[in-house]
Amino acid sequence: MNGFEKFGVTHLSASSLNLVKNAPDVWMAQKLAKKRFSGSPAMTRGIAIEDAVVAAMATPATIDEAIDIGHKRFDKQYPIGDIKSTKERAMIEPSIRLSVEALAQYGKPDFEEKAGKFGQEKVSLSTHLNDGSVLEIIGYLDLVYPDHGLVIDLKTTGRMPSVMSPEHQLQRAIYSHAKGNQAVKFLYVTPKKFVFLEDGDPGAILAQAKVQIQRLNDFLLTVDSVEHALSIVPHNPDSFYWNGAEQTRAELFGT
């Protein structure tokens, strides 16, 4: 039994690996202590835009109908707007229009259609640990264009990056390795502009991630219990990851 199996962790993902790198205390709260964290207006805004873009590209919905879908998705979770949620909601319409404009050149993407809904394609790859066990790394693709040999991941943001973040480069590396015969680009969209980026060497990034996974496995094998892990993991009470989860943090770390 490897360290992940010991604590019921069946797989990892780019978001999980990024979280354990940036906030190991939060990762252990979620994955070992099984605590659920609420989302944020920014996260819901991204989901709302993605739902709307899929509707515009995969169904007969007009762009205005798609925008309405996006607004309804956001309003379902944040029906009364404070300053933060109002700002995020205002990004939805222009970001949808620019996303559809940017993607129009590629035509209609392939979607996995189940029960009348269009879902993301699941991909996975395996990493072999030093003890010979295998751990699955999974991901979900936003937009797949087989005719173009292309995968596009949609990222909506308030500030346009010039280079993909290390976190997004890891996500792209996983997708690139899983879809070895297709190019992978990330489409970044703000309310005012868009850009396609494809940064980083997937091979080098995945090699570094494998070292990180092995070190995490070794740590999990060393600790006796969830409580033991939480008692020795570095804890940052000021991390933004704890926003909205202050009670959970106090429960687990006592501060």
Summary of the structure (lengths in Angstrom):
residues: 255
radius of gyration: 19.6
end to end distance: 33.4
largest distance: 55.8
contacts: 744
relative contact order: 0.17
helix: 52%
strand: 18%
